[in-house]
Amino acid sequence: RIKAVFHHVQEDFRYVPYDDVYGRASSIASMLKEKTADNEDKAVLLIAALRSMGVQANLALVIGKHKGKLYPTYPSLSQFSHVIAAVPQPDGSALWLDPTVAYAPFGFVPWQDSEAGALYITDEGSVLINLPRKDETSATRYQVTVKPRPDGKADLDVVAEYEGEDAIEMRQELVPAAESARTSYLQEWLREARPGAALRAHEFENLEAIDKPLRIKMVIEAPDLVTKADELMLVRGC
């Protein structure tokens, strides 16, 4: 239930990006009507929804890693870059939820929150803390099968797999785009990666299944990749 509510706030309310905290939020009615929310709005909306179904949830004002260090002796909202939600767990830890990061898996700790300073606010009071260290894997892996042809060209079967931040960034490019724009994106990537190559086919796996690695399968025709000399065949790195 918590996961479903989180994804609803994350995906169904267009994020209005702000890199500051002002200590105020739009009304719930306004957010429901406009279907838009900034970082404070999203946190308030998520916490209100969780509390309405009996789940305790608290606010945390975060200074994103890109913004620097938290200074405890400087009491100002201007230090903070965004607001997230925390769901206390029975073992004393918390489930940290940042609904501002589109296409992030449930419970994923984005880089900007990893070990970041935060003001954790509960009904009993508030305390300065550091958020948990990010330990999720972020990687891009390519598997390329080269099939040489008699004409000197080669057919490439490429599987690109993205995890963690890499998958989030790729989904942010591809999920909102039309199919034609997705094709253009891959063609532009291919022009830079392998000049002269042509994209013949492609398909996406888990594009919107954000809790799974994203895979892009491509069939590519590449010139000047295979050189034959007598009984030797040289395949250039691709």
Contacts in CASP RR format, 6 or more apart in sequence:
PFRMAT RR
TARGET T0000
AUTHOR 0000-0000-0000
METHOD contacts of the structure
MODEL  1
RIKAVFHHVQEDFRYVPYDDVYGRASSIASMLKEKTADNEDKAVLLIAAL
RSMGVQANLALVIGKHKGKLYPTYPSLSQFSHVIAAVPQPDGSALWLDPT
VAYAPFGFVPWQDSEAGALYITDEGSVLINLPRKDETSATRYQVTVKPRP
DGKADLDVVAEYEGEDAIEMRQELVPAAESARTSYLQEWLREARPGAALR
AHEFENLEAIDKPLRIKMVIEAPDLVTKADELMLVRGC
1 53 0 8 1.000
1 55 0 8 1.000
2 50 0 8 1.000
2 55 0 8 1.000
2 87 0 8 1.000
2 95 0 8 1.000
3 106 0 8 1.000
5 46 0 8 1.000
5 49 0 8 1.000
5 50 0 8 1.000
5 53 0 8 1.000
6 46 0 8 1.000
6 97 0 8 1.000
6 99 0 8 1.000
6 106 0 8 1.000
6 107 0 8 1.000
7 106 0 8 1.000
8 49 0 8 1.000
9 37 0 8 1.000
9 42 0 8 1.000
9 45 0 8 1.000
9 46 0 8 1.000
9 49 0 8 1.000
9 99 0 8 1.000
10 42 0 8 1.000
10 99 0 8 1.000
10 101 0 8 1.000
10 102 0 8 1.000
10 104 0 8 1.000
11 102 0 8 1.000
12 35 0 8 1.000
13 31 0 8 1.000
13 35 0 8 1.000
13 36 0 8 1.000
13 37 0 8 1.000
13 41 0 8 1.000
13 42 0 8 1.000
13 45 0 8 1.000
14 35 0 8 1.000
14 36 0 8 1.000
14 37 0 8 1.000
15 36 0 8 1.000
15 37 0 8 1.000
15 38 0 8 1.000
15 39 0 8 1.000
15 42 0 8 1.000
15 100 0 8 1.000
15 102 0 8 1.000
16 36 0 8 1.000
16 37 0 8 1.000
16 38 0 8 1.000
16 41 0 8 1.000
17 38 0 8 1.000
17 39 0 8 1.000
17 100 0 8 1.000
18 38 0 8 1.000
18 39 0 8 1.000
18 40 0 8 1.000
18 82 0 8 1.000
19 67 0 8 1.000
19 81 0 8 1.000
19 82 0 8 1.000
20 77 0 8 1.000
20 78 0 8 1.000
20 80 0 8 1.000
20 81 0 8 1.000
21 39 0 8 1.000
21 40 0 8 1.000
21 61 0 8 1.000
21 77 0 8 1.000
21 78 0 8 1.000
21 80 0 8 1.000
21 81 0 8 1.000
21 82 0 8 1.000
21 83 0 8 1.000
22 40 0 8 1.000
22 77 0 8 1.000
23 40 0 8 1.000
23 77 0 8 1.000
24 40 0 8 1.000
25 40 0 8 1.000
25 41 0 8 1.000
25 43 0 8 1.000
25 44 0 8 1.000
26 34 0 8 1.000
26 37 0 8 1.000
26 38 0 8 1.000
26 41 0 8 1.000
28 44 0 8 1.000
28 45 0 8 1.000
28 48 0 8 1.000
31 37 0 8 1.000
31 41 0 8 1.000
31 45 0 8 1.000
37 45 0 8 1.000
39 81 0 8 1.000
39 82 0 8 1.000
39 83 0 8 1.000
39 100 0 8 1.000
40 82 0 8 1.000
40 83 0 8 1.000
42 83 0 8 1.000
42 99 0 8 1.000
42 100 0 8 1.000
43 59 0 8 1.000
43 82 0 8 1.000
43 83 0 8 1.000
43 84 0 8 1.000
43 85 0 8 1.000
43 99 0 8 1.000
44 59 0 8 1.000
44 83 0 8 1.000
45 99 0 8 1.000
46 57 0 8 1.000
46 85 0 8 1.000
46 97 0 8 1.000
46 99 0 8 1.000
47 57 0 8 1.000
47 58 0 8 1.000
47 59 0 8 1.000
47 85 0 8 1.000
50 56 0 8 1.000
50 57 0 8 1.000
50 85 0 8 1.000
50 87 0 8 1.000
51 57 0 8 1.000
55 87 0 8 1.000
56 87 0 8 1.000
56 88 0 8 1.000
57 85 0 8 1.000
57 86 0 8 1.000
57 87 0 8 1.000
58 85 0 8 1.000
58 86 0 8 1.000
58 87 0 8 1.000
58 88 0 8 1.000
58 94 0 8 1.000
58 120 0 8 1.000
58 121 0 8 1.000
58 122 0 8 1.000
58 123 0 8 1.000
59 83 0 8 1.000
59 84 0 8 1.000
59 85 0 8 1.000
59 86 0 8 1.000
59 120 0 8 1.000
59 121 0 8 1.000
60 83 0 8 1.000
60 84 0 8 1.000
60 85 0 8 1.000
60 86 0 8 1.000
60 96 0 8 1.000
60 118 0 8 1.000
60 119 0 8 1.000
60 120 0 8 1.000
60 121 0 8 1.000
60 129 0 8 1.000
60 131 0 8 1.000
61 77 0 8 1.000
61 80 0 8 1.000
61 83 0 8 1.000
61 118 0 8 1.000
61 119 0 8 1.000
61 121 0 8 1.000
62 80 0 8 1.000
62 81 0 8 1.000
62 82 0 8 1.000
62 83 0 8 1.000
62 84 0 8 1.000
62 112 0 8 1.000
62 113 0 8 1.000
62 116 0 8 1.000
62 117 0 8 1.000
62 118 0 8 1.000
62 131 0 8 1.000
63 69 0 8 1.000
63 70 0 8 1.000
63 79 0 8 1.000
63 80 0 8 1.000
63 81 0 8 1.000
63 116 0 8 1.000
63 117 0 8 1.000
63 118 0 8 1.000
64 80 0 8 1.000
64 81 0 8 1.000
64 82 0 8 1.000
64 112 0 8 1.000
64 113 0 8 1.000
64 116 0 8 1.000
64 117 0 8 1.000
65 111 0 8 1.000
65 112 0 8 1.000
65 113 0 8 1.000
65 114 0 8 1.000
65 115 0 8 1.000
65 116 0 8 1.000
66 81 0 8 1.000
66 112 0 8 1.000
67 79 0 8 1.000
67 81 0 8 1.000
69 117 0 8 1.000
70 79 0 8 1.000
70 116 0 8 1.000
70 117 0 8 1.000
70 118 0 8 1.000
70 128 0 8 1.000
71 79 0 8 1.000
72 128 0 8 1.000
80 119 0 8 1.000
81 112 0 8 1.000
82 98 0 8 1.000
82 100 0 8 1.000
82 112 0 8 1.000
84 96 0 8 1.000
84 97 0 8 1.000
84 98 0 8 1.000
84 99 0 8 1.000
84 100 0 8 1.000
84 113 0 8 1.000
84 118 0 8 1.000
85 96 0 8 1.000
85 97 0 8 1.000
85 98 0 8 1.000
85 99 0 8 1.000
86 94 0 8 1.000
86 95 0 8 1.000
86 96 0 8 1.000
86 97 0 8 1.000
86 120 0 8 1.000
87 94 0 8 1.000
87 95 0 8 1.000
87 97 0 8 1.000
88 94 0 8 1.000
89 95 0 8 1.000
95 107 0 8 1.000
96 107 0 8 1.000
96 109 0 8 1.000
96 113 0 8 1.000
96 131 0 8 1.000
96 132 0 8 1.000
97 106 0 8 1.000
97 107 0 8 1.000
98 104 0 8 1.000
98 109 0 8 1.000
98 110 0 8 1.000
98 113 0 8 1.000
101 108 0 8 1.000
101 110 0 8 1.000
101 168 0 8 1.000
102 168 0 8 1.000
102 171 0 8 1.000
102 172 0 8 1.000
103 167 0 8 1.000
103 168 0 8 1.000
103 171 0 8 1.000
103 172 0 8 1.000
103 175 0 8 1.000
103 210 0 8 1.000
104 110 0 8 1.000
104 168 0 8 1.000
104 210 0 8 1.000
105 164 0 8 1.000
105 210 0 8 1.000
105 211 0 8 1.000
106 211 0 8 1.000
108 136 0 8 1.000
108 164 0 8 1.000
108 168 0 8 1.000
109 131 0 8 1.000
109 132 0 8 1.000
109 134 0 8 1.000
109 135 0 8 1.000
109 136 0 8 1.000
110 134 0 8 1.000
110 165 0 8 1.000
110 168 0 8 1.000
111 134 0 8 1.000
111 138 0 8 1.000
111 165 0 8 1.000
113 131 0 8 1.000
113 134 0 8 1.000
114 131 0 8 1.000
114 132 0 8 1.000
114 133 0 8 1.000
114 134 0 8 1.000
115 130 0 8 1.000
115 131 0 8 1.000
115 132 0 8 1.000
115 133 0 8 1.000
115 134 0 8 1.000
116 130 0 8 1.000
116 131 0 8 1.000
117 128 0 8 1.000
117 129 0 8 1.000
117 130 0 8 1.000
117 131 0 8 1.000
118 128 0 8 1.000
118 129 0 8 1.000
118 130 0 8 1.000
118 131 0 8 1.000
119 126 0 8 1.000
119 127 0 8 1.000
119 128 0 8 1.000
119 129 0 8 1.000
120 126 0 8 1.000
120 127 0 8 1.000
120 128 0 8 1.000
120 129 0 8 1.000
136 163 0 8 1.000
136 164 0 8 1.000
136 165 0 8 1.000
137 163 0 8 1.000
137 164 0 8 1.000
138 163 0 8 1.000
138 164 0 8 1.000
138 165 0 8 1.000
138 166 0 8 1.000
138 167 0 8 1.000
139 162 0 8 1.000
139 163 0 8 1.000
139 164 0 8 1.000
139 166 0 8 1.000
140 160 0 8 1.000
140 161 0 8 1.000
140 162 0 8 1.000
140 163 0 8 1.000
140 166 0 8 1.000
141 160 0 8 1.000
141 161 0 8 1.000
142 158 0 8 1.000
142 159 0 8 1.000
142 160 0 8 1.000
142 161 0 8 1.000
143 158 0 8 1.000
143 159 0 8 1.000
143 161 0 8 1.000
144 156 0 8 1.000
144 157 0 8 1.000
144 158 0 8 1.000
144 238 0 8 1.000
145 156 0 8 1.000
145 157 0 8 1.000
145 158 0 8 1.000
146 154 0 8 1.000
146 155 0 8 1.000
146 156 0 8 1.000
146 225 0 8 1.000
146 226 0 8 1.000
146 235 0 8 1.000
146 238 0 8 1.000
147 154 0 8 1.000
147 155 0 8 1.000
147 156 0 8 1.000
147 157 0 8 1.000
148 154 0 8 1.000
148 225 0 8 1.000
148 226 0 8 1.000
148 233 0 8 1.000
148 235 0 8 1.000
149 155 0 8 1.000
149 226 0 8 1.000
152 223 0 8 1.000
152 224 0 8 1.000
152 225 0 8 1.000
152 226 0 8 1.000
152 227 0 8 1.000
152 228 0 8 1.000
153 221 0 8 1.000
153 222 0 8 1.000
153 223 0 8 1.000
153 225 0 8 1.000
153 226 0 8 1.000
154 221 0 8 1.000
154 222 0 8 1.000
154 225 0 8 1.000
154 226 0 8 1.000
154 235 0 8 1.000
155 219 0 8 1.000
155 220 0 8 1.000
155 221 0 8 1.000
155 222 0 8 1.000
156 197 0 8 1.000
156 218 0 8 1.000
156 219 0 8 1.000
156 220 0 8 1.000
156 221 0 8 1.000
156 222 0 8 1.000
156 225 0 8 1.000
156 238 0 8 1.000
157 217 0 8 1.000
157 218 0 8 1.000
157 219 0 8 1.000
158 216 0 8 1.000
158 217 0 8 1.000
158 218 0 8 1.000
158 219 0 8 1.000
158 220 0 8 1.000
159 215 0 8 1.000
159 216 0 8 1.000
159 217 0 8 1.000
160 215 0 8 1.000
160 216 0 8 1.000
160 217 0 8 1.000
160 218 0 8 1.000
161 213 0 8 1.000
161 214 0 8 1.000
161 215 0 8 1.000
162 170 0 8 1.000
162 213 0 8 1.000
162 214 0 8 1.000
162 215 0 8 1.000
162 216 0 8 1.000
163 213 0 8 1.000
163 214 0 8 1.000
167 210 0 8 1.000
167 213 0 8 1.000
167 214 0 8 1.000
170 214 0 8 1.000
170 216 0 8 1.000
171 207 0 8 1.000
171 208 0 8 1.000
171 210 0 8 1.000
171 214 0 8 1.000
173 185 0 8 1.000
174 182 0 8 1.000
174 185 0 8 1.000
174 204 0 8 1.000
174 207 0 8 1.000
175 207 0 8 1.000
175 208 0 8 1.000
177 185 0 8 1.000
182 204 0 8 1.000
183 199 0 8 1.000
183 202 0 8 1.000
186 199 0 8 1.000
186 202 0 8 1.000
186 216 0 8 1.000
186 218 0 8 1.000
187 199 0 8 1.000
190 197 0 8 1.000
190 198 0 8 1.000
190 199 0 8 1.000
190 218 0 8 1.000
190 220 0 8 1.000
191 197 0 8 1.000
194 220 0 8 1.000
194 222 0 8 1.000
194 238 0 8 1.000
196 222 0 8 1.000
196 223 0 8 1.000
196 224 0 8 1.000
197 220 0 8 1.000
197 221 0 8 1.000
197 222 0 8 1.000
197 223 0 8 1.000
198 220 0 8 1.000
198 221 0 8 1.000
198 222 0 8 1.000
199 218 0 8 1.000
199 219 0 8 1.000
199 220 0 8 1.000
200 219 0 8 1.000
200 220 0 8 1.000
200 221 0 8 1.000
201 218 0 8 1.000
201 219 0 8 1.000
202 216 0 8 1.000
202 217 0 8 1.000
202 218 0 8 1.000
202 219 0 8 1.000
203 216 0 8 1.000
203 217 0 8 1.000
204 214 0 8 1.000
204 215 0 8 1.000
204 216 0 8 1.000
204 217 0 8 1.000
205 214 0 8 1.000
205 215 0 8 1.000
205 216 0 8 1.000
205 217 0 8 1.000
206 212 0 8 1.000
206 213 0 8 1.000
206 214 0 8 1.000
206 215 0 8 1.000
207 214 0 8 1.000
222 238 0 8 1.000
224 236 0 8 1.000
225 235 0 8 1.000
225 236 0 8 1.000
225 237 0 8 1.000
225 238 0 8 1.000
226 233 0 8 1.000
226 234 0 8 1.000
226 235 0 8 1.000
226 236 0 8 1.000
227 233 0 8 1.000
227 234 0 8 1.000
227 236 0 8 1.000
228 234 0 8 1.000
END
